[in-house]
Amino acid sequence: MCIRDRFKLLKQKDAFIARHQQLYALRLLGSTSVSQDAEDTLISKLKIELGAQYVSKLVQMGVDIENSKDLTNRFCKLKHKGTVKGVSMEIKVLTTGLWGEQKSITFTIPPEIAACTREFEAFFKQNHVGKNITWMANQGSCDLVTNFCDRQYYLVTSLQQAAILYMFNSKTTYTFGELRNQLKLPEQEFSVCLFPLMNPKMGKLLVKENIKTPKYTPEEKLSLNTKFAFTNLRLMLIPVAHKAKVR
């Protein structure tokens, strides 16, 4: 039985399309599709069965990704070659309303990353008069390289976690309250982002003052683990809750 025959047997076709759109978004944004040709073929078959209206969002999502690749390539051809103050970005410009409901969290972004976003926004507005960008900073991820321990490690973090770690470039110890106030992160988000950074199973990049209790108080100190060591050179530290989001 082919895919089209199986699809005809579905009773809740709208629910199937909605779920497919959600998973397709995750594959596009995470670059995890096995074959874009296979994705396009499925969309074509759905178009035949349901009509263009039902798959228009799926088609436009693919267009968004291709346009984002073109924008990134053109941005990288500027004088700075896509790297501003040591930071390079892969940017995906998405059409509002296509990619599901996305909640933005406001927090203090490291100045080097903020400088890069300003450069791209200026470039974008020069080429798209009248259009504005809303940055979904909490939906992104970062690749970081350590320079504070004996070995060099490659860290994959959320942008919120990168902001936390960036603070330790200035000094090696903060109180939890001081760190959170400077970053302006919501308390729950702050706790979720900190857990992988303090997790003993991941080597403990950050060490809290009272290691006997998992909870922390605003006055308790948190320090950079300058003796950090781990078996793997590449660590995936993005919280599980963030991996489930469309980034």
Residue pairs with C-beta under 8 A, 6 or more apart in sequence:
3 42
3 45
4 45
4 48
4 49
7 13
7 16
7 45
7 46
7 49
8 49
10 16
13 50
17 46
17 50
17 54
17 55
20 58
21 57
21 58
21 61
21 100
22 100
22 246
24 39
24 58
24 61
25 61
25 99
25 100
25 246
26 32
26 246
27 33
27 39
28 61
28 62
28 65
29 92
29 99
29 246
29 247
30 247
33 39
36 62
39 62
40 62
43 55
43 58
43 59
43 62
46 54
46 55
46 58
47 54
47 55
57 98
60 95
60 98
61 98
61 99
64 92
64 93
64 94
64 95
64 98
64 99
65 92
67 93
68 91
68 92
68 93
68 94
71 91
71 93
71 124
71 127
72 82
72 89
72 90
72 91
74 123
74 127
75 82
75 91
75 120
75 123
76 82
78 123
80 119
82 88
82 89
84 112
84 115
84 116
84 119
85 111
85 112
85 115
85 116
86 112
87 112
87 113
87 115
87 116
88 116
89 113
89 116
89 117
89 120
91 120
93 124
93 133
96 134
99 246
100 246
102 136
102 139
102 246
103 138
104 134
104 135
104 136
104 137
104 138
104 139
105 137
105 138
105 160
105 185
105 186
105 189
106 184
107 137
107 138
107 160
107 163
107 183
107 184
107 185
107 189
108 163
108 182
108 183
108 184
109 117
109 137
109 159
109 163
110 162
110 163
110 166
113 159
113 162
117 135
121 133
124 131
124 133
125 131
125 132
125 133
137 159
138 158
138 159
138 160
138 189
138 242
139 245
139 246
139 247
140 158
140 159
140 247
141 156
141 157
141 158
141 159
141 238
141 247
142 155
142 156
142 157
142 158
142 159
142 161
142 162
143 154
143 155
143 156
144 154
144 155
144 156
144 157
144 162
144 165
145 152
145 153
145 154
145 155
146 152
146 153
146 154
146 155
146 228
148 168
148 224
148 226
148 228
149 225
149 226
149 227
149 228
149 229
150 229
151 229
151 233
152 233
153 228
153 230
153 233
153 234
153 235
154 233
154 234
154 235
155 165
155 205
155 234
155 235
155 237
156 234
156 235
156 236
156 237
156 238
157 165
157 237
157 238
158 193
158 238
158 239
158 242
160 183
160 185
160 189
160 190
160 193
161 193
161 196
161 197
161 237
161 238
161 239
163 183
163 185
164 179
164 183
164 193
164 194
164 197
164 206
165 197
165 205
167 174
167 179
167 182
167 183
168 174
168 206
168 224
172 223
172 224
172 226
173 221
173 222
173 223
173 224
174 182
174 221
174 222
175 218
175 219
175 220
175 221
175 222
176 208
176 216
176 217
176 218
176 219
176 220
176 221
176 222
177 217
177 218
177 219
179 222
180 187
180 190
180 218
183 190
185 193
192 239
192 241
192 242
193 239
194 206
194 222
195 239
196 202
196 237
196 238
196 239
197 204
197 205
197 206
197 237
198 204
198 205
198 206
198 207
198 208
198 222
202 230
202 235
202 237
203 225
203 228
203 229
203 230
203 235
204 225
204 228
205 224
205 225
205 228
205 237
206 222
206 223
206 224
206 225
207 222
207 223
207 224
207 225
208 216
208 220
208 221
208 222
208 223
209 220
209 221
209 222
209 223
210 216
210 220
216 222
